[in-house]
Amino acid sequence: MNWRMTRFFFLLALILTIQNSIAQKLSISDAYLLLNAKAHDPLYTTYTSPMNRARLYGDKGYKMDYFTDENPLNYGSDVGGRFYNIWMINKLVINKMSEFFKRPVIRVSFSDMVILEYEPFEGLKVQECFNVYSSRTAIVNMCIENTSDEIHEIEVFPVLEIDNDSMRILGFDHKNHAYETYHYESLERLISDLYKGFGYPTDLRNIFTADFESYSYGGFQGNLEDFYDYIKTDFYSETRYNDSLNFQEEGEVDFVSLQYKFTLQPGESKNIRYIRGIQSMDEDKMELMSEIKKAKTIDLQEVLDDNIKLFKSVPRLDLDKKRKIVYLSALNLARGCMLPPTGKTDRNFYVFSREPLWGWGHGHQVLHESLAMLAYVYLDPESAQNSQRVYMEQQDEDGLIAYRHGPRGMQDYPHYSRIYGDTMSTTSAPFYNWINWEVYQVSGDRQFLEDAYQSGNRYVKWLEKNRDADRDGTFEWGPYGIIENVRDWYNAVFQVSAERYLDVDKEDISDELECLDLSLMVVNELRCLKDMAIELDKKKEARKWHQKAENITEKINAMMWDDSTQFYYSVNRDDHTFQFLTRDLRRQEIIGFLPLWAEVAPRERAEILFKTLQDTSKFWRIYGVPTLAADDPWYSPYVDYCCKWNGPVWLLWNYMVFEGLLDYNQYRLARQLAEKMYLAVETQLSKNHNFWESYSPDNEILNCPSNYIWDAIIAKVFIDLEKFENK
C-alpha cells in the first residue's frame, strides 16, 4: 500500500472517530412546532409509521410512556410488548424516570416520530428520537453528551419485554448482533375482535438489535425489579452479575436485553441506536433484516425535515402552550390513522385507530368518521381528497354511498325493510357533500370539486328514493338504523327499551319515524350542493338545490317543533305526531340543536334554543353538550363502553352545535362551548395522553375506544374560532 493510500485510510478513520465522538443532534427548524411538553401536558403520544412505509395487516404502532414515574421511558404496543433502555452510569443503575436527574421534555412530536430531551444523570444530557420507521420496524436513537467535567463510565441495556405473554428465544444472530424471538398475539380485543380469515398475524417474530456490537446479551424471566437485582447483585454473591448478561440463546423468557459499555470524556458525545423489528412468522425473515439494516443508518434528520415540511401548510394559530399542543396532537391523530392504497382501493384511506388495533375500527371508512377530514385537510389536502375519492370510486351505480368503504370494497350491510318489503342497503349519516365542500375550500382543487359534485348529486338522489318511503319530503333512517344513524346503543328515542338488545327489528324504530337528524343532514347536503353549483357556475342547478332545501326546512319547522316544550323532535311517520304507540318521542337529545347547524331554525326559535343549551340541568355540562338531556330518566354520564347515546359527549355532534352557533353569530356562546370541548380533550390528554371515542359530560373516567380519528375535529374548532375572529 503506497503512502497516499495509507494517508487516505488514516484520514477516513480519523473522520469516523470524530463523527462518533461528536454526535449530531437533530435540529428543529420550525419554532412553531416546538412544544416543550412535560409529563402532564396534554400531548398525544401514540406513534405509527408514515403512509409510504405502512401496511394494513401486520402494522405495529406504539404509545410512548414518558410520564409514569416508576417506569423507564418506554414505547409499548397494546398487545405486542414494549421496549426501553436501562442505564448504568458509574455503576449506578437508573431504571425508572423518577430517578432521572431531569425528566423527559418533548421538543417536537409528529405522527411517526418524537424528539425528547432528558438527563438520566447530572451532567449527562440525552436527546432521544423515537421513530416508527415502518409497520414492522421502530427505532430509538440516543444522542448522549457529557456536559460535566468528569469522565462517565456508561452501560446501556436496551430491553424488549412482552408483558401480555411469554416469548421464546429462537436464537442470537452474532453476525447482526440481534436477538430473534417468538411470541403469540390473540385476535381478541377489548372492544371488537380482529376478523379471522384476513391478514392479521398471531405468530410473531421479533428481531431486537442495535447499531453497536453487544458486549453481552441475555434473556430473563421476571420483571424490571428482578433485572435490577440481577445487574446489581453484590460482588461477593455466587450469583453476581460479573460484568455481563447470561448469553441465553433459547428458552421461554419475559424479556431480552443487549448490553453495551463505553466511556464519555468531558465534552464528548455519542450516538446509540437500537431497533425493534416485528413480522409474521410466515414472512421472509430476510426482508425484515434488510429493512432493519436500512433503519440502522437512516438519516433521522431527513425524517424530521419531512415532517416539518408536512406541517408548513397548517394554520399558525395564536394559541397558548397547552392549546397548541392539543391542536397539533389532533392533526397527528388524523395523520397517524392514514394508510396507503391497498386491496380494492387505489387511494389512501384511514382506519378509526391504528394503536390500539381493534376489529370494527380497522380497514374501512365511514362518513361520520370522515368528518375528521375537515381538520386533516389543513395538514395534507391531497391525502384528504384521496380519502374522499375512496367513496367516489366505490359508489354504487344507483348512487349509494354505503356504510363502509375501503380496501375490502363497499360494505352495505343489507337488511330487510318492513316498509319497502324488500332488502335494502345501509348507508351512513349523510355528511358526504358537506365534507367534500369543506375539503375543496382548503385544497382549491377544481377537478376534485367537479367530481365530488357529480357524485354528491347521485347520492342525494339515492337518499330521496330510498330514505323517504312516504314521499312527504322528510326522511327515515334505513332498516339497519342502529348503525346507520350513528346512535348504536342506549338512545332514548329510537330504542324500545332502556336495556340494550341487539335484535334490530325489535329494538330500533328509526325507520318508522320522520327523523329530525336525518332530515336536517339532507338539508345540509342540499345547501352544500348549492354552494358547489355556484362555484362551478351552475346557477340553475344551484337554484334547484336551494329550493329543495327550503322545502324540507319548511316541513321540519311545521312538523318537528313542539310549542309546549319549545324543542325539535322526530315524529311518527304515519301521523306526524310526537307519539309512537305508547311512547312519547319528546326526549330532548343533542340533535334538537342541529336546526342551528343546518340553518333551519327561525330566529325566534333559535333564541329559545340558545337558552335551552345553556341550561345546566339539561345540556350545559362541564365537558360539553351530552347526547341526552341530563334531566331525562335515561341519562347517564358514565362512559362505561363504546357507542352510547344516553349522555356521553361526542365531539362531532358538539362540533355541529358549535358551527350552528357561529352561523347564528353567537360567538360568545360558541367560544364557551369550544372551551368545554377543549377541556374534555385536554383533561384526558394530560392524564393518559389518549384521545377517546366519547367523553363523559360530568366526570373524568372513560371506558371506551381510545385514539379515535374523529377527535381530530378539535383542531377544526380552533381554526374556525380564529377565522370568525378575523372576519
GULUMMI-251578 format. One record per residue (C-alpha): chain; x, y, z. Coordinates in steps of 0.1 Angstrom, whole numbers, plus 2048, in hexadecimal, padded with zeros to 3 digits. Last residue first. Example, Ala and Ser with C-alpha at 12.3 -4.5 7.8 and 13.67 -1.06 7.14 Angstrom:
BEGIN
   c    c1    c2    c3
   A   889   7F5   847
   A   87B   7D3   84E
//
This chain:
BEGIN
   c    c1    c2    c3
   A   582   97F   861
   A   5A2   978   876
   A   590   96C   895
   A   57B   954   881
   A   59A   946   870
   A   5AB   942   892
   A   58D   930   8A0
   A   58B   919   882
   A   5AF   90F   884
   A   5AD   906   8A9
   A   58D   8F1   8A3
   A   59D   8E1   885
   A   5B9   8D4   89C
   A   59E   8C5   8B3
   A   592   8B1   894
   A   5B0   89A   898
   A   59A   888   8B1
   A   58C   876   892
   A   5AB   85F   890
   A   5A4   84C   8B1
   A   5C2   848   8C7
   A   5B0   834   8E2
   A   592   81E   8E0
   A   57C   821   8FF
   A   580   81F   925
   A   583   843   930
   A   588   852   953
   A   589   878   954
   A   567   883   95F
   A   548   898   955
   A   543   898   930
   A   556   877   92B
   A   569   876   90C
   A   566   862   8EB
   A   57D   84F   8D3
   A   59B   859   8E7
   A   5BC   86B   8E2
   A   5D9   85E   8F7
   A   5F6   86E   90B
   A   5EA   85E   92B
   A   5E4   87B   944
   A   5EE   89A   930
   A   5DE   88C   910
   A   5BF   884   923
   A   5BA   8A7   933
   A   5C4   8B9   913
   A   5AA   8A6   8FE
   A   58D   8AE   916
   A   59A   8D1   91D
   A   59C   8D8   8F7
   A   578   8CE   8F3
   A   56D   8E4   910
   A   582   901   903
   A   572   8FD   8E0
   A   550   8FF   8F0
   A   55A   920   900
   A   568   92C   8DF
   A   547   924   8CE
   A   534   937   8E9
   A   548   956   8E4
   A   547   953   8BE
   A   522   950   8BB
   A   521   95D   898
   A   506   945   88D
   A   51E   932   876
   A   537   932   893
   A   51E   921   8AA
   A   516   907   88F
   A   53B   900   88C
   A   53E   8F9   8B1
   A   51F   8E3   8B0
   A   52F   8CF   893
   A   54F   8CD   8A7
   A   53C   8BF   8C5
   A   530   8A4   8AE
   A   553   89C   8A3
   A   561   89E   8C6
   A   54A   883   8D4
   A   541   88A   8F8
   A   533   86C   90B
   A   50F   86F   918
   A   4F7   854   90A
   A   507   84F   8E8
   A   520   834   8EF
   A   538   825   8D4
   A   554   817   8EA
   A   554   80C   90E
   A   552   819   931
   A   550   83E   928
   A   53C   848   946
   A   528   868   945
   A   507   855   943
   A   4E6   863   938
   A   4C9   84B   934
   A   4B2   85E   94C
   A   4B8   87F   938
   A   4C3   89C   94E
   A   4E7   89A   940
   A   4DB   89F   91C
   A   4E7   885   905
   A   505   886   8ED
   A   518   89B   907
   A   524   8BE   8FE
   A   547   8C5   90B
   A   560   8BC   926
   A   551   8CD   944
   A   52D   8CC   93A
   A   516   8E4   928
   A   4FC   8CB   91B
   A   4E0   8C5   934
   A   4E3   8D1   958
   A   4FD   8EA   94D
   A   4E5   8FB   936
   A   4FC   90D   91D
   A   4EF   8F9   8FF
   A   4CB   901   909
   A   4D3   926   907
   A   4E3   924   8E5
   A   4C7   90E   8D9
   A   4AD   929   8E2
   A   4C1   943   8CF
   A   4C2   92B   8B1
   A   49C   928   8B2
   A   499   94E   8AE
   A   4B3   94E   892
   A   4A3   933   87D
   A   4B4   912   881
   A   4C0   901   860
   A   4E3   90D   85D
   A   4EF   8E8   85B
   A   506   8EE   879
   A   4EB   901   88C
   A   4D1   8E6   884
   A   4EB   8CF   894
   A   4E1   8DA   8B7
   A   4C6   8C0   8BC
   A   4E0   8A7   8B1
   A   4EF   8A9   8D4
   A   4D2   896   8E2
   A   4B3   8A1   8F4
   A   49A   884   8F6
   A   479   88E   8E6
   A   472   86D   8D6
   A   457   863   8EF
   A   453   83E   8ED
   A   432   82B   8EF
   A   430   823   8CA
   A   447   83E   8BC
   A   43D   861   8C7
   A   44B   883   8BC
   A   432   884   8A0
   A   439   883   87A
   A   41E   86A   874
   A   42F   84D   863
   A   454   857   866
   A   452   85D   88B
   A   466   87C   894
   A   48A   885   89A
   A   490   8A2   8B2
   A   497   8C8   8B4
   A   492   8DC   8D4
   A   47C   8F6   8E4
   A   46C   8DC   8FC
   A   447   8E6   8F5
   A   44E   8F5   8D3
   A   45D   8D5   8C5
   A   471   8DA   8A5
   A   472   8BC   88E
   A   456   8C0   876
   A   453   8E4   86A
   A   478   8ED   870
   A   484   8CD   860
   A   46C   8D1   842
   A   478   8F4   83B
   A   49C   8EA   83C
   A   494   8CD   825
   A   486   8E5   80B
   A   4A3   8FE   811
   A   4BD   8E3   80A
   A   4AC   8D9   7E9
   A   4AA   8FD   7DF
   A   4CF   902   7E5
   A   4D8   8E3   7D2
   A   4C4   8EE   7B4
   A   4D1   911   7B5
   A   4F5   903   7B5
   A   4EC   8EE   797
   A   4E2   90D   783
   A   501   91F   78E
   A   51A   904   783
   A   539   91B   785
   A   54E   900   795
   A   551   915   7B5
   A   52B   91A   7B4
   A   526   8F5   7AF
   A   53D   8ED   7CD
   A   52A   905   7E3
   A   509   8F6   7D9
   A   516   8D3   7DF
   A   520   8DE   801
   A   4FD   8EB   808
   A   4EF   8CA   7FC
   A   506   8B6   813
   A   4FC   8CD   830
   A   4D7   8C7   82A
   A   4DE   8A1   827
   A   4EF   8A3   849
   A   4D1   8B5   858
   A   4B9   89A   84C
   A   4D1   87F   85A
   A   4D1   890   87C
   A   4AC   897   87F
   A   4A1   874   875
   A   47F   86E   867
   A   47A   84E   87B
   A   475   829   872
   A   498   824   865
   A   4A7   830   887
   A   493   816   89A
   A   4B0   801   8A6
   A   4AC   7E6   8C1
   A   496   7CC   8B2
   A   4A3   7CB   88F
   A   4C6   7D2   89B
   A   4C8   7B5   8B3
   A   4E8   7BF   8C4
   A   4D9   7C8   8E6
   A   4E5   7E2   8FF
   A   4CD   7E9   91B
   A   4BA   80A   91C
   A   4A1   7FD   904
   A   493   805   8E1
   A   4B2   817   8D3
   A   4AE   833   8BA
   A   4A5   84E   8D2
   A   4B9   848   8F2
   A   4DA   83C   8E3
   A   4EC   821   8F6
   A   4FF   811   8D9
   A   50B   818   8B6
   A   502   83C   8B1
   A   515   841   890
   A   4F4   842   87C
   A   500   827   865
   A   50C   810   880
   A   4EB   80A   893
   A   4D9   815   873
   A   4DC   7F4   862
   A   4B9   7F9   853
   A   4C3   81A   845
   A   4BE   83C   856
   A   49F   850   84D
   A   49E   871   83B
   A   488   88F   835
   A   47A   89A   813
   A   458   888   815
   A   462   86C   7FD
   A   454   851   814
   A   474   83C   813
   A   48C   859   815
   A   4AE   848   81B
   A   4B3   834   7FB
   A   4A9   84B   7DE
   A   4B2   86C   7EE
   A   4D2   85D   7FC
   A   4DC   84E   7DA
   A   4D6   870   7CA
   A   4ED   880   7E4
   A   508   867   7DC
   A   506   86E   7B7
   A   50B   893   7BC
   A   527   88C   7D4
   A   53A   878   7B9
   A   536   894   79F
   A   540   8AF   7B8
   A   55E   89B   7C5
   A   56C   896   7A2
   A   568   8BB   79A
   A   577   8C5   7BC
   A   594   8AD   7B8
   A   59B   8BC   796
   A   59B   8DF   7A4
   A   5B5   8D8   7BF
   A   5B3   8F6   7D6
   A   5C1   8E1   7F2
   A   5B2   8F4   810
   A   590   8FC   802
   A   590   8DA   7F0
   A   592   8C7   811
   A   574   8DB   820
   A   55F   8D3   801
   A   569   8AE   801
   A   561   8AB   826
   A   53F   8BB   823
   A   537   8A7   804
   A   53D   887   816
   A   52E   88E   838
   A   512   875   833
   A   512   860   853
   A   51A   83E   845
   A   50B   828   82A
   A   4FB   805   82E
   A   4EE   7F2   810
   A   4CA   7E6   80F
   A   4B9   7C4   80E
   A   495   7C6   803
   A   472   7CD   811
   A   478   7F3   80F
   A   46C   7FB   832
   A   474   7DA   842
   A   498   7DE   835
   A   4AF   7C0   835
   A   4D4   7C8   83B
   A   4F2   7CA   823
   A   513   7D3   835
   A   520   7EB   81A
   A   545   7E3   81A
   A   557   7F1   7FB
   A   57A   7E4   7F5
   A   592   7D1   80C
   A   5AC   7ED   809
   A   593   808   812
   A   56E   811   814
   A   555   80D   830
   A   531   817   835
   A   52A   819   810
   A   52B   838   7FA
   A   50E   82F   7E3
   A   50B   840   7C1
   A   4F9   825   7AE
   A   519   819   79E
   A   529   814   7C0
   A   544   82C   7CD
   A   566   81A   7CF
   A   579   835   7BC
   A   567   852   7CC
   A   56A   844   7EF
   A   590   83E   7EC
   A   591   860   7DD
   A   58A   86F   7FF
   A   5AA   860   80D
   A   5BD   86C   7EE
   A   5B0   88F   7F5
   A   5BE   88E   819
   A   5DF   882   80B
   A   5E1   89E   7F2
   A   5D8   8B8   80C
   A   5F3   8AD   825
   A   5F5   8C0   846
   A   5D7   8D8   841
   A   5C3   8BB   832
   A   5C7   8A9   853
   A   5AE   8C0   865
   A   58F   8BC   84F
   A   59D   899   847
   A   594   88E   86A
   A   570   890   85E
   A   579   86F   84D
   A   570   85D   86D
   A   54B   866   865
   A   54F   85A   841
   A   55E   838   84A
   A   580   82C   83E
   A   58B   808   83E
   A   5A8   7F2   84A
   A   5A9   7F4   870
   A   590   803   888
   A   57A   7E4   88B
   A   597   7CE   892
   A   5AE   7DF   8AC
   A   5D2   7EC   8AA
   A   5DE   802   8C6
   A   5EF   811   8B4
   A   5E3   814   890
   A   5C2   825   898
   A   5A3   82D   883
   A   5B4   822   863
   A   5BD   83A   847
   A   5C0   839   821
   A   5DA   83F   807
   A   5CC   83A   7E4
   A   5CE   81D   7CB
   A   5B4   80A   7DF
   A   5AA   7E5   7DC
   A   5C8   7D7   7EF
   A   5E1   7F1   7F8
   A   5E7   816   7F5
   A   5FC   825   811
   A   5F0   829   836
   A   5E5   847   84A
   A   5DE   844   86F
   A   5FE   855   87A
   A   5F5   874   865
   A   5D4   878   878
   A   5E4   875   89A
   A   601   88C   890
   A   5E8   8A7   887
   A   5D8   8A4   8A9
   A   5FA   8A5   8BA
   A   602   8C5   8A8
   A   5E3   8D6   8B6
   A   5E6   8C6   8D9
   A   60A   8D2   8DC
   A   600   8F5   8CF
   A   5E5   8F6   8E9
   A   5FD   8EE   905
   A   617   908   8FA
   A   600   925   8F4
   A   5F2   929   8D1
   A   5F7   941   8B5
   A   5EF   92A   898
   A   609   923   87D
   A   5F2   912   864
   A   601   8F1   858
   A   611   8F3   836
   A   635   8F0   842
   A   62C   8D1   857
   A   637   8B9   83C
   A   659   8CB   839
   A   65F   8C6   85E
   A   657   8A1   85A
   A   66F   89E   83C
   A   68A   8B0   850
   A   687   897   86C
   A   68B   87A   855
   A   6A8   88A   845
   A   6B8   891   867
   A   6B2   86C   86F
   A   6CC   862   854
   A   6C6   83D   851
   A   6E4   828   85B
   A   6D7   80E   872
   A   6B4   810   862
   A   6C3   804   841
   A   6D1   7E5   851
   A   6B0   7E0   863
   A   69E   7E0   841
   A   6B7   7C5   834
   A   6B2   7B0   853
   A   68C   7B2   84E
   A   68E   7A7   82A
   A   6A7   78C   834
   A   68D   77E   84D
   A   675   776   830
   A   652   775   83F
   A   642   756   84E
   A   64D   760   871
   A   639   781   86E
   A   64F   7A0   872
   A   660   7B5   88C
   A   67F   7CA   88D
   A   68B   7DD   8AC
   A   6A9   7F4   8A9
   A   6C5   803   8BE
   A   6DA   822   8B5
   A   6F7   831   8C9
   A   707   852   8C0
   A   724   860   8D5
   A   72F   880   8E5
   A   750   88D   8F4
   A   752   8AE   907
   A   761   89D   926
   A   76B   879   91C
   A   751   85F   915
   A   758   83B   91B
   A   748   81D   90B
   A   735   7FD   913
   A   719   7EC   900
   A   701   7D1   90C
   A   6E3   7C2   8FA
   A   6C4   7B6   90C
   A   6A9   79C   909
   A   687   79B   91B
   A   66D   784   929
   A   680   764   920
   A   67A   741   912
   A   698   72F   905
   A   6B6   734   8EE
   A   6D5   74A   8E9
   A   6DD   755   90C
   A   6FD   769   90E
   A   6F9   76F   933
   A   701   794   936
   A   723   7A2   93D
   A   738   7B4   957
   A   738   799   972
   A   713   79C   979
   A   717   788   99A
   A   707   767   99F
   A   722   75B   9B7
   A   71E   77B   9CA
   A   73E   78E   9D4
   A   739   7AA   9BB
   A   716   7B1   9C7
   A   6FB   7AD   9AC
   A   6F4   7CE   999
   A   6EF   7C0   976
   A   6D9   7A4   982
   A   6C6   7B8   99C
   A   6BD   7D2   982
   A   6B1   7B7   96B
   A   69B   7AA   986
   A   68D   7CD   98B
   A   685   7CF   966
   A   671   7AF   966
   A   675   789   967
   A   685   772   94E
   A   6A5   77B   93C
   A   6B8   779   91B
   A   6DB   786   917
   A   6F4   79A   903
   A   718   7A4   906
   A   731   7BF   8FA
   A   71A   7C4   8DC
   A   728   7D1   8BC
   A   717   7F2   8B6
   A   6FB   7FC   89E
   A   6E1   7EA   8B2
   A   6CC   7CB   8B1
   A   6AA   7BB   8BA
   A   69A   7A6   89E
   A   678   79A   8A8
   A   665   77E   896
   A   63F   77D   89C
   A   625   761   89B
   A   603   773   89B
   A   604   786   87A
   A   5E6   799   86E
   A   5E4   793   848
   A   5BF   78B   846
   A   5AD   76A   84D
   A   5A3   773   870
   A   599   797   877
   A   5A9   7A9   894
   A   594   7A9   8B3
   A   580   7C8   8BD
   A   582   7DC   8DE
   A   59A   7CA   8F4
   A   5AC   7B7   8D8
   A   5AF   792   8D0
   A   5C4   78B   8B1
   A   5DF   77C   8C9
   A   604   785   8C6
   A   61E   76A   8CA
   A   643   76F   8CF
   A   664   764   8BE
   A   687   771   8C3
   A   6A5   77A   8AE
   A   6C0   78E   8C0
   A   6D8   7A2   8AB
   A   6FD   7A9   8A9
   A   6FC   7A7   883
   A   718   78D   87F
   A   711   77E   8A2
   A   6EC   777   89A
   A   6DF   76B   8BC
   A   6C5   74F   8BC
   A   6A0   746   8BC
   A   699   755   8DE
   A   676   74E   8E9
   A   65E   769   8F5
   A   647   76A   913
   A   625   77A   911
   A   616   79C   917
   A   636   7AC   923
   A   64D   7A6   906
   A   66D   7B9   90E
   A   689   7C5   8F7
   A   6A5   7D5   90B
   A   6C2   7EC   900
   A   6DC   7EA   91C
   A   6F4   808   91C
   A   715   809   92F
   A   727   829   935
   A   748   833   946
   A   747   859   949
   A   766   86F   94A
   A   761   88F   95D
   A   75F   8B3   952
   A   73A   8B1   94A
   A   728   8B6   929
   A   72C   891   91F
   A   715   88E   901
   A   6FF   870   8F6
   A   6ED   870   8D5
   A   6D4   854   8D9
   A   6C2   845   8BB
   A   6A4   82E   8C1
   A   697   81E   8A1
   A   678   80B   897
   A   673   7F1   87C
   A   656   7DD   86E
   A   63B   7F6   865
   A   658   80D   85B
   A   672   825   86A
   A   65E   82B   88A
   A   677   845   896
   A   682   84C   8BA
   A   69C   867   8BE
   A   6AF   86C   8DE
   A   6C4   88A   8E6
   A   6D7   880   905
   A   6EB   897   91D
   A   703   888   937
   A   70F   8A3   94F
   A   6F9   896   96B
   A   6EC   874   963
   A   6CE   868   94E
   A   6CD   88B   93F
   A   6B0   890   927
   A   6A7   89B   904
   A   68B   890   8ED
   A   685   88C   8C7
   A   666   87A   8BB
   A   65F   867   89B
   A   644   858   885
   A   625   86F   88B
   A   63A   88C   895
   A   648   899   8B6
   A   661   8B5   8BD
   A   676   8BF   8DC
   A   667   8A6   8F5
   A   677   8AB   917
   A   683   88C   92A
   A   68B   88E   94F
   A   6AB   89E   95C
   A   6C2   88C   974
   A   6AF   86C   96B
   A   6A6   856   989
   A   680   85A   986
   A   685   850   961
   A   68D   82C   96A
   A   6AA   815   965
   A   6C8   829   96F
   A   6E3   811   97B
   A   702   821   98A
   A   723   810   980
   A   731   832   973
   A   712   834   95E
   A   6FD   815   958
   A   6DF   81E   943
   A   6C1   808   939
   A   6B3   80D   916
   A   690   807   909
   A   67A   7EF   8F6
   A   655   7E5   8FA
   A   63F   7C8   8F4
   A   629   7BF   8D6
   A   606   7C0   8E3
   A   5FF   7E5   8E8
   A   621   7EF   8DB
   A   63B   800   8F1
   A   657   819   8EE
   A   66A   820   90E
   A   67A   83A   925
   A   67F   823   943
   A   662   81F   95A
   A   65D   82A   97E
   A   657   84F   975
   A   63D   849   95A
   A   63F   867   942
   A   655   85E   925
   A   640   841   91A
   A   641   840   8F4
   A   625   82D   8E3
   A   62E   817   8C6
   A   621   80C   8A4
   A   625   7EB   893
   A   616   7E2   871
   A   615   7BD   868
   A   5F8   7C3   851
   A   5EF   7E5   842
   A   612   7EF   837
   A   628   80D   83E
   A   649   81A   82F
   A   63C   835   819
   A   620   83D   831
   A   636   846   84E
   A   63A   82D   86A
   A   626   831   88A
   A   62A   844   8AA
   A   615   849   8C9
   A   61F   865   8E0
   A   603   87F   8DF
   A   60E   89C   8F4
   A   5F9   8AE   90E
   A   616   8B9   926
   A   619   8A3   944
   A   63B   894   93D
   A   64B   8B2   92E
   A   646   8C1   90C
   A   661   8D9   8FD
   A   64A   8DC   8DF
   A   65F   8EA   8C2
   A   64B   8E8   8A2
   A   648   90E   89F
   A   66F   911   8A0
   A   673   8FE   87F
   A   698   8F3   879
   A   69B   8D8   893
   A   6BF   8CA   891
   A   6C7   8A6   89A
   A   6E6   8A3   8AF
   A   706   896   89E
   A   71D   882   8B3
   A   741   890   8B7
   A   754   871   8C2
   A   746   85B   8A6
   A   74B   875   88B
   A   76E   87C   898
   A   777   857   896
   A   768   854   874
   A   77C   872   868
   A   79C   864   877
   A   797   842   867
   A   792   853   845
   A   7B1   868   84B
   A   7C6   849   852
   A   7B7   836   835
   A   7C0   852   81D
   A   7E3   856   82C
   A   7EA   831   826
   A   7DD   834   802
   A   7F4   852   7FC
   A   811   840   80D
   A   80F   822   7F6
   A   800   800   800
//
